[in-house]
Amino acid sequence: MNMRGYTIPMTASATVVPNNNYRIKLAIGDYNDNLFDSAVFLEAGSFNVGLADLYYYAGLDTTTEDMTVETGYAACSGTVREINTGLDPNYYNFVWYQDGAIITSETGPSIMVSEPGQYCVEASNVSGASCIQSDCILVEFLEGPEVNPTPGNYVVCDDGTGTYTYNFLDHLSEIIGTPNYMDYYFSTYFYLSQQDAIDDIQIPATYTTNVSPLTVYVKVEDFNFSCPSYTSFVAEVQNCAVITPTQPSDLYLCDLDGDGVESFDLTQQDATVLGSYTPASDYTITYHTTQAGADDGTIDLATPFNAYLNTSNPQTIYVRLEENATGDYGTTTFELNVLGVPSIVITDPSAVCSPNTVDITDPSVTAGSSNTGTFDYWEDAAATIAVSDPTAIDVSGTYYISTTVGSCSDIQPVEVTINPTPSLVITDPASVCSPTTIDITDPAVTAGSTLGGTLSYWEDAAGTIAVSDPTAIDVSGTYYIMSSLGSCSDIQPVVVTINATPSLVITDPASVCSPNTVDITDPAVTSGSTNLGTFSYWEDAAATVAVSDPTAIDISGTYYIMNAQGSCSDIQPVEVTINPTPSLVITDPASVCSPTTIDITDPAVTAGSTLGGTLSYWEDAAGTIAVSDPTAIDVSGTYYIMSSLGSCSDIQPVVVTINATPSLVITDPASVCSPNTVDITDPAVTSGSTNLGLSVIGKMQQQR
């Protein structure tokens, strides 16, 4: 519904008188149009003539929240708080409830509360109308520290001066108990009246006065509590006797019939009470059930001193020691205790494995026992030989536990079982080289072990993963052997070492021709080998004769290469082939005159050569251009003869010398007339000749 998009809250009020009828007239007018509607909405509950809404003061302000610890408004115990309705009692009647029960004494608009609970009010109109308003509030109070609500009287001795000095701190054990605990957490304050305690008007803890008896009020604060606690006691002065009896020990008897009553001989305390007072005949000792009876000497025991039947358990007995001549006396106390007969219930401790020990002082051993005191531990049933250390027994057997309470005791046997534990002694097996395996079940591995339990073999120290085959382990590592004997076992590590064995792969080196040598240390020879360590080279398979120089072997044969890795090795043969190389010896052929030729295949040319290879003839030292006809060489020069034997050869030069032959062309000199002469050295005579050398002129005679 959109009334032009806005709504204006308005408040109307008027003074009314209860139980009278009133009418409200509302006039609504449209705003500047006749198309859109206007409306008035009445807020639910807005016709309010007053509601019962309980509140109380929290400091200077009021609050309607519950008066609880959770809200932070809980008051200290003993505090009185007012809860108010805020309604006019002239118009309302009030009925108050505490935890659902009507509080008949409360009929006003407020109530004072000092107890926890849920407080509710019903407010109805005095006119009798049926409209009833109600509200509730939960009230909690904070407790203070625990104190004794009725501490005993605090008594000091009269010193005859007429004034008395009380030290109230001496009475703290009666007020709050455990003074040491108090020292850390408590503060204690003393007052002469309850109102003084509320107003915090203190008196000192050491207080001098002439008043006796004096009622003292105490406020105790604890740092752990938000609120204090209060109590009171009476301080008084008594005429303390000069007689000081010795306080005897408490008496104990066993309750044999279970009724809590036994016959005590109180007179057995006489000697202790008398102490150093002598002679005994000058003093009278009497026993009483109250301090007052001891002070005035009234005998109030119902049965004789030497056969007194206790009336409560425990019961305090008051003793009076009086000097016969003067009437001076002193008092002391002790307790009578009727104890249940001790009953020890024994649960034998679980068996353990040596070297573990058993603690028979463990509470579980005597769980279920009743009426017990301190336990003692013995090796014999007569309780004459004490166990030296009952917390760590290391020998199986029957031991005894006893307890004594007063004159009552019980002793019971306890069985201690300490099973022997096997003791493994492990000798790690010798390391091997793969692929050899190790057998850890070999008796030598556990030689020296004791108690001979059943052996099992494991991969882990917890003994959860079994070794699949302990007789043939092929992986190095730490394994575990367990020896089990009954429920006891010992597990010890065993170290298995399987060294990797080198694996040699040999590629024989290529053959060579002498005088070349072979290097068997060349990595190519062992390429592809694995797990390599150190190489060594041998002439025999047993590796007893080392190769003198494995980098330059000059004799064909089988050699051996070894590779060692720790204690592991592999040895393999290697074949060395050194082929013999022919050795040519060349004798150059005699020179000839052209046109004569030279035959370099003539055996005389290679006479003295060795190994007799196949000969071939070449124009170059590389042996690439063959001589066309080595039997008829007609050109001087250096040629080459090769001797080949298998893949080996020798090539050597051979010098061929073919001298040129002169060719004379003669032109006879012209004739002369004598006595002229003819000069036949004249170059014209030999002009046209070739390959000329030294000319020799002679006369050829013609024979006729």
C-alpha positions in Angstrom: 0.0 0.0 0.0 1.6 3.3 -1.1 0.2 6.5 0.5 2.2 8.8 -1.8 5.3 7.0 -0.7 5.7 8.0 2.9 4.2 7.4 6.4 4.4 9.8 9.4 4.4 8.4 12.9 2.2 10.4 15.3 1.6 10.1 19.0 -1.6 11.0 20.7 -2.0 10.9 24.6 -4.5 11.9 27.2 -5.1 11.5 30.9 -7.6 8.7 31.6 -9.2 7.2 34.6 -9.2 3.4 34.9 -12.5 1.6 34.2 -14.1 4.5 32.3 -15.1 4.2 28.6 -13.4 6.5 26.1 -13.8 7.1 22.4 -11.1 8.0 19.9 -12.1 10.0 16.8 -9.7 10.0 13.9 -10.2 12.4 11.0 -8.4 11.6 7.7 -8.1 13.9 4.8 -6.5 13.4 1.4 -3.6 15.5 0.3 -4.4 17.7 -2.7 -6.1 15.1 -4.8 -9.1 12.9 -5.1 -7.4 9.9 -6.7 -5.3 8.3 -4.0 -6.3 7.0 -0.5 -4.9 7.9 2.9 -4.9 5.6 6.0 -4.0 5.5 9.7 -2.3 2.5 11.3 -2.6 1.9 15.1 0.5 0.3 16.6 -0.3 -2.9 18.4 -0.1 -2.5 22.2 0.2 1.3 21.9 -2.8 1.8 24.1 -0.6 1.4 27.2 -1.8 2.6 30.6 1.2 1.0 32.4 3.0 -2.4 32.4 4.4 -4.5 35.2 8.1 -4.5 34.3 10.2 -5.6 37.2 13.4 -3.7 37.8 16.1 -3.1 40.5 19.0 -0.8 41.1 22.4 -1.9 39.8 24.7 0.9 41.0 23.1 4.2 40.2 21.1 2.9 37.3 18.2 0.5 37.1 18.0 -2.7 35.0 15.3 -5.2 34.2 17.7 -8.1 33.4 17.7 -11.2 35.5 19.8 -10.8 38.7 22.2 -13.7 37.8 25.8 -14.6 37.5 25.4 -14.7 33.7 24.1 -11.1 33.4 26.7 -9.9 36.0 24.1 -8.6 38.4 24.1 -11.4 41.0 24.5 -10.0 44.5 26.6 -11.4 47.3 25.0 -13.9 49.6 23.5 -12.0 52.6 22.7 -8.9 50.6 19.1 -7.7 50.5 17.9 -6.3 47.1 14.7 -4.5 46.2 12.7 -5.6 43.1 10.1 -3.0 42.0 7.2 -3.1 39.6 7.1 0.7 39.0 3.3 0.6 39.3 1.1 2.8 41.4 -0.4 0.8 44.4 -3.4 3.2 44.3 -4.5 1.5 41.0 -3.1 -2.0 41.4 -3.2 -5.0 43.6 -0.1 -7.2 43.8 0.5 -10.9 44.3 4.1 -12.0 44.6 5.5 -15.5 43.9 8.8 -17.2 44.8 9.5 -20.3 42.6 5.8 -20.6 41.9 4.7 -20.3 45.6 2.7 -17.3 46.7 4.5 -15.0 49.2 1.5 -14.1 51.4 3.4 -11.5 53.3 4.2 -9.4 50.2 1.4 -7.3 48.6 3.1 -4.0 47.7 4.6 -2.8 44.4 8.1 -3.9 45.4 9.7 -6.7 47.4 13.0 -7.1 49.3 14.8 -10.4 48.3 17.7 -12.1 50.1 17.3 -15.6 48.8 17.8 -17.1 45.3 14.8 -18.0 43.2 12.5 -16.9 40.5 10.3 -14.0 41.7 7.1 -13.2 39.8 4.4 -10.6 40.3 0.8 -10.4 39.1 -0.6 -6.8 39.1 -4.4 -6.5 38.7 -6.5 -3.3 38.6 -8.1 -2.3 41.9 -11.4 -1.8 40.0 -11.7 -5.5 39.5 -11.1 -5.5 35.8 -9.9 -8.7 34.3 -6.7 -7.3 32.9 -3.7 -8.8 34.8 -0.1 -7.8 34.2 2.7 -10.2 35.2 6.5 -10.3 35.0 9.3 -12.4 36.5 12.9 -12.0 37.3 15.5 -14.7 38.2 17.6 -14.0 41.3 20.9 -15.6 42.1 23.4 -14.9 44.9 27.2 -15.3 44.7 28.6 -17.5 47.4 31.8 -16.6 49.2 34.7 -18.8 50.3 33.8 -21.8 52.5 34.0 -21.0 56.2 33.1 -22.9 59.4 29.7 -21.6 60.4 30.2 -22.6 64.1 33.9 -22.3 64.9 34.8 -23.5 68.4 35.6 -21.1 71.2 39.0 -19.4 71.3 40.4 -19.7 74.8 43.4 -17.8 76.3 44.8 -18.1 79.7 44.1 -15.6 82.4 47.4 -14.0 83.4 45.8 -12.2 86.4 46.2 -8.6 85.0 42.5 -8.0 84.3 43.1 -7.4 80.6 43.3 -10.1 78.0 45.1 -10.1 74.7 43.5 -12.3 72.0 45.4 -13.2 68.8 42.6 -14.1 66.6 44.9 -15.4 63.9 45.6 -18.4 66.2 42.0 -19.4 65.6 42.1 -19.4 61.8 42.3 -23.2 61.6 38.9 -23.3 63.3 37.5 -20.5 61.1 38.6 -21.6 57.6 40.9 -24.6 58.1 44.3 -25.2 56.4 46.1 -22.0 57.4 48.8 -22.6 54.7 46.1 -22.5 52.0 44.7 -19.3 53.5 48.1 -17.6 53.4 48.0 -17.6 49.6 44.3 -16.8 48.9 42.5 -15.4 51.9 42.2 -12.1 53.8 40.5 -12.2 57.2 39.0 -9.2 59.1 37.6 -9.1 62.6 34.7 -7.1 64.0 32.8 -6.6 67.3 29.3 -6.7 65.8 27.5 -7.9 62.7 26.8 -4.3 61.8 30.4 -3.4 62.2 31.2 -6.2 59.7 28.7 -4.7 57.2 30.1 -1.2 57.8 33.7 -2.6 57.7 34.6 -1.2 61.2 37.5 -3.5 62.0 39.4 -4.4 65.1 43.0 -5.6 64.9 43.8 -9.3 64.8 45.7 -8.9 68.0 43.1 -7.3 70.3 43.5 -6.3 74.0 40.3 -6.0 76.1 38.9 -6.8 79.5 35.8 -8.5 78.1 35.4 -12.2 78.4 33.6 -13.9 76.8 33.7 -11.8 73.6 31.8 -12.5 70.5 33.9 -11.8 67.4 32.6 -11.5 63.9 34.7 -12.5 61.0 34.7 -11.5 57.3 36.7 -13.8 55.0 37.6 -12.7 51.5 39.1 -15.0 48.8 40.8 -13.6 45.7 39.0 -16.3 43.7 35.5 -15.1 44.9 33.7 -11.9 44.2 31.9 -12.0 47.6 33.1 -12.4 51.2 31.8 -14.9 53.8 30.9 -14.2 57.4 31.0 -16.3 60.6 31.5 -15.7 64.3 33.1 -17.3 67.3 33.5 -16.7 71.1 36.8 -15.6 72.6 37.1 -16.3 76.3 39.6 -16.3 79.1 40.1 -19.3 81.4 42.1 -20.0 84.5 44.7 -22.2 83.0 46.1 -24.7 85.4 49.8 -25.1 86.0 49.4 -28.8 85.4 50.3 -29.8 81.8 49.4 -33.4 81.0 51.1 -35.1 78.1 48.7 -35.7 75.2 48.6 -39.4 74.5 48.2 -41.1 71.1 44.8 -42.0 69.8 43.5 -45.5 70.5 42.4 -47.9 67.8 40.5 -51.2 67.9 39.2 -53.5 65.2 35.5 -53.6 64.7 35.3 -57.4 64.9 31.5 -57.6 65.0 30.8 -54.7 62.6 28.7 -52.6 65.1 31.2 -49.7 65.4 31.5 -50.2 69.2 34.5 -51.7 71.0 35.7 -51.9 74.6 38.6 -49.5 75.3 41.0 -49.6 78.3 41.5 -45.9 78.8 43.8 -46.5 81.7 46.5 -47.6 79.3 47.0 -43.9 78.6 47.7 -43.1 82.3 51.5 -43.3 82.1 51.7 -41.1 79.1 49.3 -38.5 80.5 51.2 -38.4 83.8 54.5 -37.9 82.1 57.2 -36.6 84.4 54.8 -35.9 87.3 55.8 -38.1 90.3 55.0 -39.8 92.4 51.9 -41.0 90.6 50.0 -41.3 93.9 50.0 -37.5 94.2 47.9 -37.2 91.1 44.5 -38.3 89.9 43.7 -39.0 86.3 40.1 -39.1 85.1 38.5 -39.5 81.6 35.5 -37.5 80.3 33.3 -37.1 77.3 33.3 -33.3 77.3 35.7 -30.5 78.0 33.3 -29.1 80.5 33.3 -32.4 82.3 37.1 -32.5 82.4 37.2 -28.9 83.7 34.8 -29.5 86.6 35.8 -33.1 87.2 32.4 -34.6 86.5 32.7 -38.2 85.7 30.3 -38.6 82.7 31.5 -41.9 81.2 28.8 -44.6 81.2 31.2 -47.5 81.6 34.4 -48.1 83.5 37.7 -46.4 82.5 39.3 -49.8 81.7 36.3 -51.1 79.7 34.8 -48.1 78.1 32.4 -48.6 75.2 32.7 -45.8 72.8 29.5 -43.9 71.9 30.5 -42.5 68.6 33.2 -43.3 66.1 35.6 -41.6 66.2 35.0 -40.2 69.8 37.1 -37.5 71.6 38.0 -38.4 75.2 39.0 -35.5 77.5 41.6 -36.3 80.2 41.9 -34.4 83.5 45.2 -34.6 85.4 44.7 -33.1 88.9 47.3 -32.6 91.7 45.6 -34.0 94.8 47.2 -31.6 97.2 46.4 -28.3 95.4 43.5 -29.1 93.2 45.4 -27.7 90.2 44.7 -29.5 87.0 45.3 -29.6 83.3 43.4 -31.3 80.5 44.2 -32.9 77.2 42.5 -35.1 74.6 42.8 -38.1 72.4 40.5 -40.0 70.1 39.0 -43.5 70.1 38.7 -45.1 66.7 36.9 -48.3 65.8 38.3 -49.4 62.6 36.9 -51.8 60.0 38.9 -55.0 59.7 41.4 -54.5 56.8 40.6 -56.7 53.8 43.2 -57.0 51.1 42.0 -58.0 47.7 44.8 -59.1 45.4 44.9 -59.1 41.6 48.1 -60.6 40.5 50.0 -58.3 38.2 50.4 -59.2 34.6 53.4 -61.3 33.7 56.3 -59.4 32.2 59.3 -60.3 30.1 62.7 -59.9 31.6 64.5 -57.5 32.1 61.3 -55.7 32.8 60.2 -55.6 36.5 56.9 -55.7 38.3 55.6 -53.0 40.6 53.5 -54.6 43.3 52.8 -51.2 44.8 50.6 -50.4 41.8 47.1 -49.6 43.1 45.6 -52.0 40.6 47.2 -54.9 42.5 45.1 -54.1 45.7 42.1 -52.5 43.9 38.9 -53.5 45.7 40.6 -53.8 49.2 38.8 -52.1 52.1 39.6 -50.5 55.4 43.3 -50.5 54.5 46.1 -48.3 55.9 49.6 -48.2 54.6 50.7 -51.2 52.6 53.9 -53.1 53.4 55.6 -55.7 51.2 57.3 -58.9 52.3 59.1 -61.9 50.9 57.5 -64.3 53.5 54.1 -64.9 54.9 55.4 -64.2 58.4 56.3 -60.6 57.3 59.8 -60.8 58.6 61.8 -60.1 55.4 60.9 -56.9 53.6 61.0 -56.7 49.9 64.0 -54.5 49.1 62.2 -52.7 46.2 58.6 -53.6 45.8 58.3 -51.1 42.9 60.8 -53.1 40.7 60.7 -56.8 41.4 62.8 -58.8 39.0 62.5 -62.4 40.3 59.4 -64.5 39.8 57.8 -65.8 43.0 55.2 -65.4 45.7 55.4 -62.1 47.7 53.1 -60.8 50.4 51.3 -57.5 50.9 50.2 -56.5 54.4 48.3 -53.6 55.9 47.9 -52.6 59.5 45.3 -50.2 60.9 45.6 -49.8 64.6 45.7 -53.3 66.0 44.1 -54.7 62.8 46.0 -56.2 59.9 45.7 -58.4 56.9 48.3 -60.1 54.7 47.8 -61.7 51.3 50.0 -63.4 48.8 50.7 -61.9 45.3 52.2 -63.9 42.5 54.8 -62.2 40.4 55.7 -63.8 37.0 58.7 -62.6 35.1 59.1 -64.7 31.9 62.6 -65.1 30.5 63.2 -63.1 27.3 65.4 -64.6 24.6 68.7 -62.7 24.1 69.8 -62.4 20.5 73.4 -62.0 19.6 73.8 -61.0 16.0 76.9 -61.4 13.8 76.3 -59.6 10.5 77.0 -62.0 7.6 79.9 -61.4 5.4 79.3 -59.2 2.5 78.8 -60.9 -0.9 79.0 -59.8 -4.5 75.8 -59.8 -6.6 74.2 -61.9 -7.9 75.1 -64.0 -4.8 72.5 -63.9 -2.0 72.8 -64.0 1.8 71.1 -66.5 4.1 70.3 -64.7 7.4 68.8 -68.0 8.7 72.4 -69.3 8.9 73.1 -70.4 12.5 76.3 -68.4 12.4 74.3 -65.2 12.3 72.7 -65.8 15.7 75.5 -67.8 17.3 75.9 -66.9 21.0 72.1 -66.1 21.5 70.5 -67.5 24.6 67.2 -69.2 25.5 66.7 -70.5 22.0 63.3 -69.0 21.0 61.6 -69.3 17.7 63.3 -67.2 15.1 61.4 -65.0 12.5 62.7 -62.5 10.0 61.4 -59.1 9.3 62.0 -56.0 7.2 61.1 -53.5 10.0 62.0 -53.1 13.7 58.3 -53.4 14.6 58.2 -56.9 13.2 55.2 -56.2 10.9 56.6 -56.9 7.5 58.1 -60.4 7.0 61.1 -61.1 4.8 59.8 -63.0 1.8 62.8 -65.4 1.7 65.3 -64.9 4.5 67.5 -67.7 3.0 68.2 -65.8 -0.2 68.3 -62.0 0.4 69.5 -60.1 -2.7 69.1 -56.5 -1.6 71.5 -54.8 0.8 69.9 -53.2 3.9 69.1 -53.6 7.6 66.8 -56.6 8.4 65.5 -57.8 11.8 65.6 -61.1 13.5 63.1 -61.9 16.2 63.5 -64.6 18.8 60.2 -65.4 20.5 59.7 -67.5 23.6 56.1 -67.6 24.8 54.9 -64.0 25.1 58.5 -62.6 25.3 60.7 -61.8 22.4 63.9 -60.0 21.4 64.4 -58.3 18.0 67.7 -57.2 16.8 69.0 -55.7 13.5 71.2 -57.6 11.1 73.0 -55.8 8.3 73.1 -57.4 4.9 75.7 -56.1 2.4 75.5 -57.2 -1.2 78.0 -55.4 -3.2 77.4 -54.7 -6.9 79.6 -56.8 -9.1 81.2 -55.1 -12.1 80.0 -56.4 -15.5 82.7 -56.2 -18.2 81.7 -55.9 -21.8 84.8 -56.4 -24.0 85.3 -55.3 -27.6 88.5 -56.7 -29.0 90.7 -53.9 -30.3 91.4 -53.8 -34.0 94.4 -55.7 -35.2 97.5 -53.7 -36.0 100.6 -54.3 -38.0 104.0 -54.6 -36.4 105.8 -52.7 -35.1 102.6 -50.9 -34.1 101.3 -51.8 -30.6 97.8 -52.2 -29.1 96.4 -50.1 -26.0 93.9 -52.4 -24.1 93.3 -49.5 -21.6 91.4 -47.7 -24.4 87.8 -47.0 -23.0 86.4 -48.3 -26.3 87.6 -51.8 -25.3 85.3 -51.8 -22.2 82.6 -49.6 -23.5 79.1 -50.8 -22.3 80.5 -52.2 -19.0 78.6 -51.4 -15.7 79.3 -51.0 -12.0 82.9 -50.2 -12.8 85.6 -49.8 -10.2 89.3 -50.1 -10.8 90.8 -51.7 -13.9 93.8 -54.0 -14.0 95.4 -56.0 -16.9 96.7 -59.5 -16.8 98.4 -62.1 -19.0 96.5 -65.0 -17.4 92.9 -65.7 -16.4 93.9 -66.2 -12.8 95.2 -62.6 -12.7 98.6 -63.6 -11.4 100.9 -62.2 -14.1 100.3 -58.5 -14.8 100.7 -57.0 -18.3 103.9 -54.9 -18.1 102.5 -52.1 -20.3 98.9 -52.6 -21.2 99.0 -49.3 -23.2 101.5 -50.7 -25.7 101.1 -54.5 -26.3 103.3 -55.7 -29.2 102.6 -59.4 -29.1 99.5 -61.0 -30.4 97.6 -63.1 -27.8 94.8 -63.4 -25.3 95.1 -60.9 -22.4 92.7 -60.4 -19.5 91.0 -57.2 -18.1 89.7 -57.2 -14.5 87.5 -54.6 -12.9 87.3 -54.6 -9.1 84.6 -52.8 -7.0 85.4 -53.4 -3.3 85.7 -57.1 -2.9 83.8 -57.8 -6.1 85.4 -58.2 -9.5 84.8 -59.4 -13.1 87.6 -60.6 -15.4 87.2 -61.1 -19.1 89.6 -62.0 -22.0 90.6 -59.6 -24.7 92.1 -60.7 -28.0 95.1 -58.7 -29.3 96.2 -59.2 -32.9 99.5 -57.8 -34.2 100.0 -58.9 -37.8 103.7 -59.2 -39.1 104.7 -56.4 -41.5 107.0 -57.4 -44.5 110.5 -55.7 -44.4 111.8 -54.6 -47.8 115.5 -54.3 -48.5 116.1 -52.4 -51.8 119.2 -52.4 -53.9 118.9 -49.8 -56.6 119.4 -51.4 -60.1 122.5 -50.5 -62.1 122.0 -47.5 -64.3 121.7 -48.2 -68.1 122.0 -46.2 -71.2 118.9 -45.5 -73.2 117.3 -46.9 -74.9 118.0 -49.8 -72.6 115.3 -50.3 -69.9 115.5 -51.4 -66.2 113.5 -54.3 -64.7 112.7 -53.4 -61.0 111.0 -56.8 -60.5 114.4 -58.3 -60.8 114.8 -60.3 -57.5 118.2 -58.7 -57.1 116.5 -55.4 -56.4 114.7 -56.9 -53.3 117.3 -59.4 -52.2 117.5 -59.5 -48.4 113.8 -58.6 -47.8 111.9 -60.7 -45.2 108.5 -62.2 -44.8 108.1 -62.5 -48.5 104.9 -60.6 -49.1 103.3 -59.9 -52.5 105.2 -57.2 -54.4 103.7 -54.3 -56.2 105.2 -51.4 -58.0 104.2 -47.8 -57.7 105.1 -44.4 -59.0 104.2 -42.7 -55.7 105.0 -43.3 -52.0 101.3 -43.6 -51.3 101.0 -46.6 -53.6 98.2 -45.1 -55.6 99.7 -44.9 -59.1 100.9 -48.3 -60.4 104.0 -48.5 -62.6 102.7 -49.6 -66.0 105.5 -52.0 -66.7 107.9 -52.5 -63.8 109.9 -54.9 -65.9 110.9 -52.3 -68.5 111.2 -48.9 -67.0 112.7 -46.5 -69.4 112.5 -43.3 -67.5 114.9 -42.4 -64.7 113.3 -41.6 -61.4 112.3 -42.8 -57.9 109.8 -45.7 -58.0 108.3 -47.6 -55.1 108.1 -51.3 -54.3 105.4 -52.5 -51.9 105.5 -55.8 -50.1 102.0 -56.8 -48.8 101.2 -59.6 -46.3 97.6 -59.6 -45.3 96.7 -56.2 -44.2 100.3 -55.2 -43.5 102.7 -53.9 -46.0 106.1 -52.2 -46.5 106.8 -49.7 -49.3 110.3 -48.6 -50.1 111.8 -46.3 -52.9 113.9 -47.7 -55.7 116.0 -45.3 -57.8 116.1 -46.1 -61.5 118.9 -44.4 -63.6 118.7 -44.6 -67.4 121.5 -42.4 -68.9 120.9 -40.8 -72.3 123.2 -42.2 -75.1 125.0 -39.5 -77.3 124.0 -39.2 -81.0 126.8 -37.7 -83.3 126.1 -36.1 -86.6 129.5 -35.6 -88.5 130.1 -33.2 -91.3 133.4 -33.9 -92.8 135.6 -30.8 -92.7 136.5 -29.3 -96.0 139.6 -30.6 -97.6 142.7 -28.5 -97.4 145.8 -28.2 -99.1 148.9 -29.1 -97.3 150.5 -28.1 -95.4 147.3 -26.8 -94.0 145.7 -28.9 -91.3 142.2 -29.8 -90.5 140.6 -29.1 -87.1 138.1 -31.8 -86.4 137.2 -30.3 -83.1 135.5 -27.6 -85.0 132.0 -27.6 -83.8 130.9 -27.5 -87.3 132.1 -31.0 -87.7 129.6 -32.3 -85.0 126.9 -29.8 -85.5 123.5 -31.4 -85.1 124.7 -34.0 -82.6 122.7 -34.6 -79.4 123.4 -35.8 -75.8 127.0 -34.8 -76.2 129.4 -35.6 -73.6 133.2 -35.4 -73.6 134.6 -35.7 -77.1 137.5 -38.1 -77.7 139.4 -37.6 -80.9 141.2 -40.5 -82.3 142.3 -41.9 -85.5 140.5 -44.8 -86.7 142.8 -46.9 -88.8 141.3 -48.7 -91.6 142.5 -52.1 -92.1 142.9 -53.3 -95.4 
